[in-house]
Amino acid sequence: MERREILGSVVLTQTSSAVLSSDMTISVIDGSTFPDGSSGKPFVIVLNRGTPLEEKILCSLRVGGDFTVSSRGYDGTSPQNHANGTRVDHVLDAAAMQDMNDSLYDTQVMYWMEAH
């Protein structure tokens, strides 16, 4: 899996217009604290977190308040329509967590095998 850009101090924002399930650009009121993709690594945002309309979105770039979308309905969610003013947050996806878990497990097994 491709590495992700992850920041720890992202401030929750809101969409600045309605988002259709087919839109590949998402605009927010203030995206300044979100990753920007300049590292060449994608990042994940989540709209309507914790609701039946939750959707994770893989993004490749952010310029100002505009996110360029690589994949809608990411990480086991489905593309949704979202109203103007929908909450937008930065999130760590399950695939990245699984890769970290696998890497840690593989490292521990290799260490154990070398020690025995």
Backbone torsions as a table, in degrees:
resi	resn	phi	psi	omega
1	MET	NA	147.7	177.9
2	GLU	-71.9	140.0	177.7
3	ARG	-62.6	152.3	-179.8
4	ARG	-108.3	152.9	169.7
5	GLU	-92.4	122.4	-176.1
6	ILE	-130.1	129.0	177.0
7	LEU	-118.2	148.2	-176.3
8	GLY	-99.9	-3.8	-174.9
9	SER	-124.2	37.4	-179.1
10	VAL	-77.7	134.5	179.3
11	VAL	-97.5	128.3	177.7
12	LEU	-50.3	139.4	176.9
13	THR	-134.5	-170.8	-179.9
14	GLN	-135.8	153.6	174.1
15	THR	-64.4	146.9	179.4
16	SER	-98.8	0.5	174.7
17	SER	-159.4	167.7	177.1
18	ALA	-64.5	150.1	179.9
19	VAL	-121.3	122.0	175.7
20	LEU	-86.2	154.8	-176.4
21	SER	-62.4	-16.4	179.7
22	SER	-100.0	-5.3	-178.0
23	ASP	-64.9	136.7	178.9
24	MET	-111.7	9.0	169.7
25	THR	-133.2	134.3	178.8
26	ILE	-124.2	128.4	-179.1
27	SER	-107.4	136.7	-179.7
28	VAL	-124.4	164.3	-179.3
29	ILE	-65.0	-47.3	179.7
30	ASP	-145.5	108.5	179.5
31	GLY	-102.2	9.5	-169.6
32	SER	-60.0	-24.9	-178.5
33	THR	-95.7	-5.0	-179.2
34	PHE	-80.4	157.9	171.9
35	PRO	-55.3	157.3	-179.7
36	ASP	-119.1	-3.1	178.4
37	GLY	79.1	1.3	-177.5
38	SER	-65.8	-18.3	177.6
39	SER	-78.0	-6.6	-175.9
40	GLY	84.0	2.0	-179.7
41	LYS	-102.9	137.2	176.8
42	PRO	-72.9	167.9	177.9
43	PHE	-143.9	164.4	-174.6
44	VAL	-117.6	133.9	171.3
45	ILE	-115.4	160.2	178.0
46	VAL	-131.2	133.6	176.4
47	LEU	-109.4	141.2	178.9
48	ASN	57.0	43.3	-178.8
49	ARG	-55.7	134.2	176.1
50	GLY	77.7	12.9	177.9
51	THR	-120.4	168.7	176.3
52	PRO	-62.0	-17.1	179.9
53	LEU	-97.0	11.5	-178.8
54	GLU	-57.0	133.2	175.8
55	GLU	-139.0	127.9	172.3
56	LYS	-94.6	142.6	-174.6
57	ILE	-134.3	126.3	176.6
58	LEU	-85.8	124.9	-177.4
59	CYS	-115.9	147.8	179.1
60	SER	-105.4	-19.6	-172.8
61	LEU	-158.7	148.5	169.5
62	ARG	-134.2	126.8	173.6
63	VAL	-122.8	112.8	-175.1
64	GLY	61.7	-119.8	179.4
65	GLY	-103.7	16.2	-178.9
66	ASP	-111.5	121.6	178.2
67	PHE	-98.3	130.4	173.3
68	THR	-91.4	123.2	-173.6
69	VAL	-90.3	133.1	172.0
70	SER	-95.5	-37.3	-176.1
71	SER	-152.1	123.7	174.9
72	ARG	-89.9	155.1	178.7
73	GLY	61.5	43.7	-174.7
74	TYR	-83.0	156.4	171.3
75	ASP	61.9	40.8	175.9
76	GLY	83.8	4.9	176.2
77	THR	-98.1	173.1	179.8
78	SER	-115.0	145.9	174.4
79	PRO	-58.5	137.0	-177.4
80	GLN	-133.2	159.2	165.4
81	ASN	-84.3	140.8	-179.4
82	HIS	-130.4	137.5	-178.5
83	ALA	-74.1	158.6	170.8
84	ASN	-56.7	136.8	-179.9
85	GLY	88.8	8.3	178.1
86	THR	-66.6	139.4	178.6
87	ARG	-68.1	137.4	-179.6
88	VAL	-128.6	130.8	-180.0
89	ASP	-136.8	164.2	175.2
90	HIS	-93.4	141.2	-174.9
91	VAL	-145.4	152.1	172.5
92	LEU	-90.6	130.0	-175.2
93	ASP	-89.3	160.3	-177.9
94	ALA	-63.0	-35.4	-179.9
95	ALA	-63.0	-42.3	178.4
96	ALA	-65.6	-40.7	178.1
97	MET	-63.6	-41.6	179.5
98	GLN	-64.8	-40.6	177.5
99	ASP	-61.4	-41.6	177.5
100	MET	-63.7	-42.6	178.9
101	ASN	-61.9	-46.9	179.4
102	ASP	-61.6	-42.6	-179.2
103	SER	-63.3	-44.4	178.7
104	LEU	-62.9	-45.3	179.9
105	TYR	-61.5	-47.4	179.8
106	ASP	-59.6	-40.9	179.1
107	THR	-64.5	-42.4	179.6
108	GLN	-65.6	-41.6	179.8
109	VAL	-65.1	-43.1	179.3
110	MET	-62.6	-43.0	178.6
111	TYR	-61.1	-45.2	-179.6
112	TRP	-63.0	-43.7	-178.4
113	MET	-64.6	-38.8	179.2
114	GLU	-68.5	-32.4	-178.4
115	ALA	-78.9	-18.3	-176.8
116	HIS	-115.6	NA	NA
